[in-house]
Amino acid sequence: VTTQLNDDVRVVPLSTVRDGQTMTYNLSLVLDPTHGPTLVDTGLPGQLELIDAAMAEAGLRVADLRRIVLTHQDIDHVGSLHDLVAASGARVLAHEVEAPFIDGTELPRFKRPQMLDRVPAAIRPVLEGVPPTPVDERLADGARLDVAGGVRVVFTPGHTVGHACLYLERTRTIIAGDALTAADGRLSGPSPTATEDMATASRSVARLAELDVDAIVCYHGGVVRDDAGGQLRRVAEELRPPD
Ligand SMILES: [Zn+2]
């Protein structure tokens, strides 16, 4: 069931069960009646139908998508990208540092041998079979997308080298990808086990904490709305290295 966070953002949780554990990914749909809907991140491979059903709650179809922004290269973010683009013709946007890992110029980390060796044998061909997808627009830090009153790209490396968040100016909402996590409305830093470079990731959180924030959508953990700005400053302080 999707949630209308504010006038501009609808949060689309996709749940899958793996080893008896339910995993939920929180995609974001940025709505704009003039410029059309934008999807942020795309779930796992094979989740197009789920995304289509979720979009129907907003009176939309996958075919209506005009652009897809990827926060980063990981499998649970790019999984259904190829299918969604085929079904919609949406433009694909990602930060310029991350784009080569999405368009196949560089090996994404889910296809690195040391990652493939760690997954169950049945999952391996699924990961290997994820096709790269061309990136139509390479975003730089501070780039502004002309949707939903203005959406700014905030370069937040650390979880991966080219991770980026989105900041919606009108609703003061951060779409955080994996730069932050949450549980039951309480904000935390990025997952230490899944983050490539915690020191860099911590500096990225400090950058986010400079923004004027009313709401944060974490891909893992969902929405943080209660004193979002205060919670973000607390997390940034907790991650700050001792002088
Ligand atoms: Zn990730």
Residues whose N, C-alpha, C, O or C-beta is under 5 A from the ligand:
A	BS01	ZN	D74 D178
